Amino acid sequence: MGKRWPVIVMGACVVVAVAAAPAAAHRRHERVSPLPTPLTVGDRIFEGNVAGLRAYLDSTQATDPQLFAQLSPDLERLETRVTAARVVFAVGTTVGLASIAYSALGRKDCPSPAVTDPDFGAALQRLDACNGDNFKMSVTAGMIGFGALLAGGAGWLALTPSRSDIMSFVNRHNALGREPIRFQFGYDPSRGFAHSGVTFSF
């Protein structure tokens, strides 16, 4: 058991590092993600993200089918990117965690030889070789898991529509639509209205 502690500690360090990577990616993404403010169109309020844009655009299908037909393909491309980002992140997370788990659980059993073994020297060599194989496997699987998690986080970050993508869609809508989309600051979800009244559109 004592020989397993270095590998266990190494695995724990890898897990901690891997867990910190997505959090760091998330903090970085918060700086470039769509504004965390609601969208307003007239007296209607929608979430300030791709899902909110879809909810709004679907509401125009009956009242302004021409606008819907012009903008729906653009929004579908953003939705496709959101879906792809989630898939990449999920695959990277699944592969990464599975590899890390295997690095800890996939070790071969390496029994220590008895001192009464007539071939004690050869048995010790086999034990060292077995422990060496376990160590290599743990390191390799742990690094694969770490790389998969980083790749999944990077792919999610690259594919998720950015703030500028949301702004581009809003700009196109406002150039075509009769009623502009605005971003509302100071929105109080508990009260259901904007207490500061600050808005901007493009």
C-alpha positions in Angstrom: 0.0 0.0 0.0 2.9 2.4 0.8 4.1 2.1 -2.8 0.7 3.3 -4.1 0.7 6.6 -2.2 2.9 8.5 -4.7 0.6 7.5 -7.5 -2.5 8.4 -5.5 -1.1 11.8 -4.6 -0.1 12.4 -8.2 -3.6 11.5 -9.3 -5.1 13.9 -6.8 -2.9 16.7 -8.1 -4.0 16.0 -11.6 -7.6 16.0 -10.6 -7.2 19.4 -8.8 -5.5 20.9 -11.8 -8.1 19.5 -14.2 -10.9 20.8 -12.0 -9.3 24.3 -12.0 -8.9 24.4 -15.8 -12.6 24.7 -16.7 -13.2 27.2 -14.0 -10.4 29.4 -15.4 -11.8 29.0 -18.9 -15.3 30.0 -17.6 -13.9 33.1 -15.9 -12.2 34.0 -19.2 -15.4 33.3 -21.1 -17.4 35.7 -18.9 -15.3 38.6 -20.2 -16.3 37.8 -23.8 -19.7 36.2 -23.5 -23.0 38.0 -24.4 -23.9 40.8 -22.0 -25.7 39.5 -18.9 -28.5 42.0 -19.5 -32.0 41.5 -20.8 -33.2 42.4 -24.3 -36.1 44.7 -24.6 -38.3 45.1 -27.7 -41.0 47.6 -26.9 -42.4 46.5 -23.6 -41.3 42.9 -24.0 -38.3 41.5 -22.2 -36.1 38.6 -23.3 -32.9 37.0 -22.1 -29.8 38.7 -23.4 -28.4 35.5 -25.1 -29.0 33.3 -28.1 -32.0 31.6 -26.4 -33.5 35.0 -25.7 -33.0 36.0 -29.3 -34.8 32.8 -30.5 -37.7 33.5 -28.1 -38.1 37.0 -29.5 -37.7 36.0 -33.2 -40.2 33.2 -32.9 -42.7 35.7 -31.6 -42.3 37.7 -34.8 -43.1 34.7 -37.1 -46.8 35.5 -37.3 -46.6 39.3 -37.0 -43.6 39.9 -39.3 -42.9 36.7 -41.4 -40.5 38.6 -43.7 -38.3 39.7 -40.8 -38.4 36.2 -39.4 -37.4 34.6 -42.7 -34.5 37.1 -43.1 -33.0 36.6 -39.6 -33.8 33.0 -38.8 -30.9 31.6 -40.8 -28.4 33.9 -39.0 -29.8 32.9 -35.6 -29.7 29.2 -36.6 -26.0 29.5 -37.2 -25.5 30.9 -33.7 -27.7 28.1 -32.2 -25.6 25.5 -34.1 -22.5 27.0 -32.6 -24.0 26.8 -29.1 -24.9 23.2 -29.6 -21.5 22.3 -31.0 -19.8 24.1 -28.1 -21.8 22.0 -25.6 -21.1 18.8 -27.4 -17.3 19.5 -27.5 -17.3 20.4 -23.9 -19.3 17.3 -22.9 -17.1 15.0 -24.9 -13.9 16.5 -23.6 -15.2 16.3 -20.0 -16.4 12.7 -20.4 -13.1 11.5 -22.0 -11.1 13.5 -19.5 -12.8 12.3 -16.4 -12.8 8.7 -17.7 -9.1 8.8 -18.4 -8.4 10.3 -15.0 -10.5 7.6 -13.3 -8.7 4.9 -15.3 -5.3 6.4 -14.2 -6.3 5.6 -10.6 -8.4 2.5 -11.0 -6.8 0.7 -14.0 -3.6 -0.3 -12.1 -2.5 -3.9 -12.2 -2.2 -5.7 -8.9 1.5 -6.1 -8.0 1.8 -8.6 -5.1 5.0 -8.4 -3.0 7.0 -11.6 -3.0 7.4 -13.7 0.1 10.8 -13.7 1.7 10.7 -17.4 1.6 10.4 -17.4 -2.2 13.3 -19.4 -3.6 13.3 -17.0 -6.6 13.1 -13.9 -4.5 15.4 -11.7 -6.6 13.5 -12.3 -9.8 10.2 -11.8 -8.0 11.5 -8.4 -6.8 12.4 -7.5 -10.4 8.9 -8.4 -11.5 7.4 -6.3 -8.7 9.5 -3.3 -9.8 8.5 -3.8 -13.4 4.8 -4.1 -12.5 5.0 -0.9 -10.4 6.8 0.9 -13.2 4.1 -0.1 -15.7 1.4 1.1 -13.3 3.2 4.4 -12.9 3.6 4.9 -16.6 0.0 4.0 -17.2 -1.2 6.4 -14.5 0.9 9.3 -15.8 -0.2 8.7 -19.4 -3.9 8.3 -18.7 -3.8 11.3 -16.4 -2.1 13.5 -19.0 -4.6 12.3 -21.7 -7.5 13.2 -19.3 -6.0 16.6 -18.6 -5.5 17.3 -22.3 -9.0 16.2 -23.1 -10.5 18.5 -20.5 -8.4 21.4 -21.7 -9.4 20.7 -25.3 -13.0 20.5 -24.4 -12.9 23.8 -22.5 -10.9 25.5 -25.3 -13.4 24.2 -27.9 -16.3 25.4 -25.9 -14.7 28.8 -25.5 -14.0 29.1 -29.3 -17.4 27.9 -30.5 -19.8 29.7 -28.1 -21.1 32.9 -29.7 -19.3 35.9 -28.3 -20.6 39.3 -27.4 -19.7 40.6 -30.8 -21.8 37.9 -32.5 -24.8 38.9 -30.4 -24.2 42.5 -31.3 -23.9 41.7 -35.0 -27.3 40.0 -34.9 -28.9 42.9 -33.1 -27.4 45.3 -35.5 -28.8 43.4 -38.5 -32.2 43.1 -36.8 -32.3 46.8 -36.1 -31.4 47.6 -39.7 -34.3 45.5 -41.0 -36.9 45.6 -38.2 -39.5 48.2 -37.5 -38.9 48.1 -33.7 -35.3 48.0 -32.5 -33.8 45.5 -30.0 -32.3 47.3 -26.9 -30.1 46.0 -24.1 -31.6 47.1 -20.8 -29.2 47.8 -17.9 -30.3 47.8 -14.2 -32.9 45.1 -14.6 -34.3 43.7 -11.4 -35.5 40.1 -11.9 -37.3 40.1 -8.6 -39.4 43.1 -9.6 -39.7 42.3 -13.3 -38.6 45.8 -14.5 -35.6 48.0 -15.0 -35.1 50.2 -12.0 -32.4 52.4 -13.7 -34.1 52.8 -17.0 -30.8 52.8 -18.9 -31.0 51.3 -22.4 -29.0 51.3 -25.6 -29.6 50.1 -29.1 -27.6 50.0 -32.3 
